[in-house]
Amino acid sequence: MLNRIANHPEVKPYFGPGGVEVYFDELAALPNDYALLCNGEDAGAIFEWSGPGIWQMHYLSLPSCRGRRCIAEFRRMIDWMFEQEGARTIWGQTPIANKAARWLNRQLGGTSYGIREHHISGPCELFKVER
């Protein structure tokens, strides 16, 4: 399901570097390093372990999951990480050009920690959610 969402023509330009197709099958075999969550329909998230209790979130959704519904889906996934995986901090870095994703980060409770240059994505805004 995550592969289908990530490679959708309206999602791929924002998710895969250079618009290349991405596949997450290998990540599913690494549960200590990645948590792959999906609502089974049109929204999913990849949580990448960064350190004890710290996970980087990468989220993606199809055009059918936008606005309030999108916020609700990703809040459920974040809550699951805090409750089931023992996360204390979830963080992300979002390209400056992706205004919709930056807005979503704030709606999900993310606090901005400024701008940082990413080696692939260029300037990114750093966000963090803690519990």
N, C-alpha and C positions, 0 to 999 in steps of 0.2 A: 504494500500500500504506500509506504513512504517513497519508494522508487517512482511509483506512478505520479505522486504529487510533485516530487522534486523535478521530474522531467516534463511536466506539463508546460506547454509553450508560454503561458503567462507567469510561470513560477521560475523556470530554468534560468532566465537572464539574471535573476536576483540571487540564485542559490549556487549554481555551479560556476566555478571560475571560468571566465571566458565563454560561458554558455554551453560548456560541454555537458554531456549526460553524466549523472551521478547515480551510484548504486550503493546501498547500505547493507547488503547481505553479509559481508564480512564482519561488519560491526556487531551484528546480532550474535555472533559467536564469541564476543568479548564482553560479557555482562559486568565484569569488574571495571571496565573502562567506558562503556557506553550503555545508556538506557534509551531504548527506542520506544516511543509512545505514539499511539495513533488513535483517533476516535473511530476508526474503521470506515471512514467515509471521505473526509476532505480536509483534515487537519492533522498534523503530526509534529513531533519534536524529537530531536536528537540531543540528549544530554551527555556531554563528554566530561569524564572525570578529570579534575584539575589538581586535586589534593584532598586530604581528609575533609569530608563535608562540603566540598566546593565543586560545583559542576558548571560547565559552560553550556548555555542553551542555544540551540539552533532550531528555529521553528519555521514551518512552512505550511501554507494553506492554499487550497484552490479558490478561485473566484467565488464559488458558492458559500464560502465561509469567510465573511468579512464583517466588520462592525462589531456590534454587541455580541453576536454569536461567536465570533473569533476570539474576543476577549474572554468570554466564558469558557471556551474550549481550552485555551492555553492556561487560564487560571487553574482549571481542574488538573492539568498536567503538572503545573508547578506545585500545587498542593500535594499531589501524589508523591513528587520527589521529596518534599519536606517530610511527609508522613511515613512513606514506605522505604525510602532510601536514606533517610537521616540527613538529608541536605541541610546545611545551615546557611549557605550562600549559593545563589545562582547568578551567574554573570553572563554578559554577552558584549560583543563589539559589532556595531551595526554601521555599514557604510553611510557616510553623510548623505549621499545621493538618495538613499532609500528612506524618504521622509515618512512614508506610511509605517514602516517597521519601527522607526524611531518613535513615532507617536504611540504605536502599540506597546513598546517597551515601557513608556510612562504609564499607560493604562493598566499595565500588569503590575504596577508598583515599583518599577525600576527607578533608581536614583542615578542621575548622570554623574559621571566622574571625569568628564572632559573628553577631549579628542586625542586620538593616538593614530599614528601611521601604521597601517597593517601592510605586510610585505606583498600581499596579493590584492587586497581590496582597497588599498589606498587609505585616505583618512576615514577613521571610524570613531563613532561616539561609544564610549564605554558605559555600560549600565550594570547595576547590581541590585538584587533583591535579597534581603536577609530576613531570617526569622529566628 
